[in-house]
Amino acid sequence: MDVSLQAHRPLSCRTVFQDRRSILKLKPVTGFCPNGRYSSWFKGDLTSGVSCKITASSADFSRRRQKKVSSSRPNGPGPKAIVPKTPIETSIPKTNQRNTGDKKGFASSTASVVGPKVDVKRIDETSRKVEESSSRSETSATGRSFQEVEDGSIDKGIDIDKKLSDEASLKLKLEMEEKQRVEEIERLAEENFSRGKKLFVYPQVVKPDQHIEVFLNKSLSTLNSEDDVFIMGAFNEWRWKSFTFRLSRKNLKGDWWSCQFHVPAEAYKIDFVFFNGKDVYDNNDKKDFCIDVESGMDAFAFEDFLLEEKRKELEKLAEEQAERERQAEEQRRIEAEKAAQEADRAEAKAETERRRKLVQELTKKAVRSVPDVWYIEPSEFKGKDLVRLYYNRSSGPLAGAKELWVHGGHNGWSAGLSIVESLVRSEEKDGDWWYARVVVPDQAVVLDWVFADGPPQNATVYDNNHRHDFHAIVPKSIPEEQYWVEEEHQIYRKLQEERRLREEAIRAKAKKTALMKAEMKERTLRRYLLSQKHIVYTEPLDVQAGSMVTIFYNPANTALHGKPEVWFRCSFNHWAHRSGPLPPQKMVPAENGTHVKATVMVPLDAYVMDFVFSESEEGGLFDNKNDMDYHIPVFGGVLKESPMHIVHITVEMAPIGKVGGLGDVVTSLSRAVQDLNHHVDVILPKYDCLNLSNVKEFQYKRSYSWGGTEIKVWFGKVEGVSVYFLEPQNGLFYAGCIYGCKNDAERFGFFCHAALEYLLQSGSHPDIIHCHDWSSAPVAWLYKDHYMHYGLSKARIVFTIHNLEFGAHFIGKAVTYSDKSTTVSHTYSKEIAGNPAVAPHLYKFHGIINGIDQDIWDPYNDGFLPISYTSENVVEGKQAAKEALQQRLGLKTADLPVIGIITRLTQQKGIHLIKHAIWRTLERNGQVVLLGSAPDPRIQNEFVNLANQLHSTHGDRARLCLTYDEPLSHLVCWSECCFTQFSTSLSYICI
């Protein structure tokens, strides 16, 4: 949130901002000039955003129309002002009153009316006390007795006398000071009147945190015929604490009018004009009046003060916002809890009704015994009773069993298996009767059981009453209605507990995820800051705004090697800081070998530090990191970098339309840049083969015409990134594939042109247009040759080479037209640096290593895995993923090493290496899984034939999945296997 630091000022007041590159946003007063018209007396710069605002006790100029000044007042500047709605404050002395400013906006407040340095009331009060005390003293002095001497009262009297003497001295001093003040003002009034001056101030030297009195000779002013005179102003070039006061006539030589007010401690200048409270102004011939404040802040110190105030305000706003979010989250939690309770009650009621119907059905079937099969003793029992359950082994399939067990439950098995007991042979009964001692479960209405030849998990033969189970009525069960009320309450409590445990697990997982992400972000940042340590680093490593930082530089590894001097040239905020570049600073030797160092103060409004090195103060040879300059982020500043609008024009995007790494890069790069608070959009063809299940908020947006056809535009969110899908009605993208058509160049050329046309027709003005590989390379020259002249002139073109093997001509042309070109790693940039498509443009070509999106590729939060895992349970998690992979692909479930290969099948990836690795793995009794496809139909056919051969000869140990499958790629990546990536220049295995 931006906080205004600009003081409001009258429309006639001058501004000095024309030459000041201020980063502070100005907050104009709305409604001051109705109908958008400005008064003829205004001489300020409207672009500075300053305007008059009389607040609180000041006149309200916000709503009256401007009035033309009467021709009878030729001496005035004739401003068209507005009649105040409320009376303006008179200058009535009020001592010890101070305006602390508008804490909300830092710029607009009405100064308090304060008294003179000598307080007349205080003099009168002191005089009265002294006279009364003196009278009492004289009376009491004659009546002092020896008793007073004895009890010490005489000492108290002496103290009183001393106090009265001090007060009398103070009164005399104040009277003398007031007399001197009056005499000095009379002298100044007479002197300025005789010299024809219309303004003076007392005291003559104005200092901060002081009361002053400003005098105006009305007879010399354009207000000479006005009945009322007011002063309106602010401090520090109209940027701090605005004020308005009424002046009163003084009994001095000449027509002098004055008012008193307090100068704040932060002031270095007072700016003001006089007016009649309506429409006549004296603004010093359009130059405004000003008084310098001595022995206080200067303009630069005031800027720092404002930044510090803004920082405090931002901290306060952040705290308030955090508290609002906390309260909102608490309210959401309460509402969610309420809704969950209602849902649980409804579910408990439905489950109770289901069980009730089931028990009612079971009750109809249940009996007390079955002759020659089973019975219970005693026949009358209730919950918690110990009974004997008798079973005739000869009556069923367990006739030859050596062991007999009862596996039981109650009320339709509502609580699962709650009775497990072994049976023993009865010595009291004739025949083959066995029995088990069973405790009847509490709350049981019906008992449920089966007989088996062993305990659970070990039994092989069951007697389950011909698959109907056995059921017995509990004769003395609790009343039915009471039971079902208690049952519903118990089910509700269980649902509540299950929900609580789920929510706790979710919160714990979210907390752990956030912690892991923060730790990874910190490690990544530290790794980045230390990546150039052989050349440059800082202490402290994380540079903080408003603090000192030391830069260490090693010229031995740069173009300045061997130079006798090294000079440090620095600025902030991409060389656009309000203070401009710092003066060149000669670096001094550091304690650690060949390094030299320099120390600078980082301003509070910095968000990035920019610097280069040179061989001399005048310049000469520079080390500017190959025209990129050195940049280090600054933390804790009051300003943040303005967000950029970045548009990717691409033919692939994971996970909805991906063939190779290009799709992964587009998605992960977009999300990473978006996390840096930039605005990112992706423009993608709407293929008929897109996996739209991974697109959220998918909706039709609009349509436009270009290239002789209608183009429909669809919108959706992919992994949190805004994506615009272009669907031309000419059918170019109804091919069932991304690559592989004979007219691919025509299809993608049309798409590139259509994407730029969409940006133009939609009124979008991106800062960066990022295109990728040969398929969207035409964007570069189409933009530079055409669209930058049609209205898209703001954008810069960035082009990324993912694979130089295809479309080298297109790639070379795009590199030529781009403002910057990149590729996927430093290594690959060196490999292709000599290619004719790249070699002439190395000055703007950079290798930037691809990263992995840790939110998408995180086994702890991966929805495609059977078990989430971290380093704490990695063995269990990888084993579960491996088993799931084997089951899905029909491989043998065995403890064999699995080699996983995820790649685009191109010559650059090393086709021969991939084939060799597959056969070598099978020779050594391993399993191999390949996931990928080839844009070249010939290579695709080669691997189709290889897949058919392997699946027939090694079907339980080899699977070649020649397509794109996002869930399968996660299983391959995170299973307990060797994960292999190939390249003709590099191959490595991740264990």
Secondary structure, 3 states (H helix, E strand, C coil): CCCCCCCCCCCCCCCCHHHCCCCCCCCCCCCCCHHHCCCCCCCCCHHHCCCCCCCCCCCCCCCCCCCCCCCCCCCCCCCCCCCCCCCCCECCCCCCCCCCCCCCCCCCCCCCECCCCCCHHHHHHHHHHHHHHHHHHHHHHCCCCHHHHHHCHHHHHHHHHHHHHHHHHHHHHHHHHHHHHHHHHHHHHHHHHHCCCCEEEECCCCCCCEEEEEEEEHHHCCCCCCCCCEEEEEECCCCEEEEEEECEECCCCCCEEEEEEEECCCCCEEEEEEECCCCCEECCCCCCEEEECCCCCCHHHHHHHHHHHHHHHHHHHHHHHHHHHHHHHHHHHHHHHHHHHHHHHHHHHHHHHHHHHHHHHHHHHCECEECCCEEEECCCCCCCCEEEEEEEHHHCCCCCCCCCEEEEEECCCCCCCCEEEECEECCCCCCCEEEEEEECCCCCCEEEEEEECCCCCCCCCEECCCCCCEEEECCCCCCHHHHHHHHHHHHHHHHHHHHHHHHHHHHHHHHHHHHHHHHHHHHHHHHHHHCCCCCEEEECCCEECCCEEEEEECHHHCCCCCCCCCEEEEEECCCCCCCCCCCCEECEECCCCCCEEEEEECCCCCCEEEEEEECCCCCCCEECCCCCCEEEEEECCCCCCCCCEEEEECCCECCCECCCHHHHHHHHHHHHHHHCCCEEEEEEECCCCCCHHHCEEEEEEEEEEECCEEEEEEEEEECCEEEEEEEECCCCCCCCCCCCCCCHHHHHHHHHHHHHHHHHHCCCCCCEEEEEHHHHCHHHHHHHHCHHHCCCCCCEEEEEECCCCCCHHHHHHHHHHCCEEEECCHHHHHHCCCCCCCHHHHHHEEECCCCCCCCCCCCCCCCCCCCCCCCCCHHHHHHHHHHHHHHHHCCCCCCCCEEEEECCCCHHHCHHHHHHHHHHHHHCCCEEEEECCCCCHHHHHHHHHHHHHHHHHCCCCEEEECCCCHHHHHHHHHCCCEEEECCCCCCEEEC
